[in-house]
Amino acid sequence: MRIAFFEVHDWEIPVLRNKLAEHQIRFHSGKLDDADFSALQDVEILSVFIYSRVNARALEKLPRLRLIATRSTGFDHIDLVTCRGRSIEVANVPNYGENTVAEHTFALILALSRHIHKSYVRVSQGNFSREGLTGFDLKGKTIGVIGGGRIGLHVIKIARGFGMEVLVADARQDQFLAELMNFHYVPVEYLLAHSDIITLHIPYTKETHHFLNAERMATFRKGTLLINTARGGLVDTDALLAALDNGTLAGAGLDVLEGEEYISEEQEMLRSEHPAEVLRGIVRDHILLRRENIVFTPHNAFNSREALQRILETTADNILGFLGGNPRNLVG
């Protein structure tokens, strides 16, 4: 089977070669968007990460494609409608980073609650003053978890370890788990109005675009913290800036940003059909990132050694399962 991997790091290549030794594999460090599609006409299986846009235009240039194995949980970078029309299966990696992302969520929370980022900058400049660095305890605070899936459940476990009260909003509810782990399912509106910290753990879809908009942020408690390790598009950046300006939000811990792909690579802006709007978004994001009450990491919540190994193993298993007539982790 002819397989093409994109967005691959050097250390990943021997692992994948070993797992898929019987197949013809090509490795590319760049994104699919920059590929020479004339050399990919015979590719039957494609594996990408989140920065490759597998849209209708790209799929047209891959006539023999049968499977897309994304090395991520999210799959909003893949045109599922076109894939269905072409009978192309799509598999993801749903379970690689539940504890990994949850731990990073609390790294962001603690950075904000104890001013870790400000303290580091201050000390690095030779200033050992504690003025303005008084933080707050997590014990007794209420955390609102939007999305009680695998990652959300790990967030709940950690929060309970800190002695926090936990509210959860999720369409699917497991009352046995709620009793066992001592948390409460509530409507989103209640959660937003009664949480000291709000953290997002839901997928990004057309329905969840700007899930947290100006109207919903207006219901927050004054001085709430917002944490987003899911997808940037879940949060309306204009509304986020306004909430920070008026004190509704005391701070935000962000591993993702709306339009982050345009910040990381300027060529993406040139490919956009609306470059003026993209430029506005870039400027807006830079304004956001300059704020002292923002902690930002570069889409790094998944990035632990153990999680990266699980991603590769699951991706290889997804490919082998598909080829063996036992497909797994299919989406859409």
Summary of the structure (lengths in Angstrom):
residues: 332
radius of gyration: 21.2
end to end distance: 23.6
largest distance: 63.7
contacts: 1047
relative contact order: 0.13
helix: 41%
strand: 17%
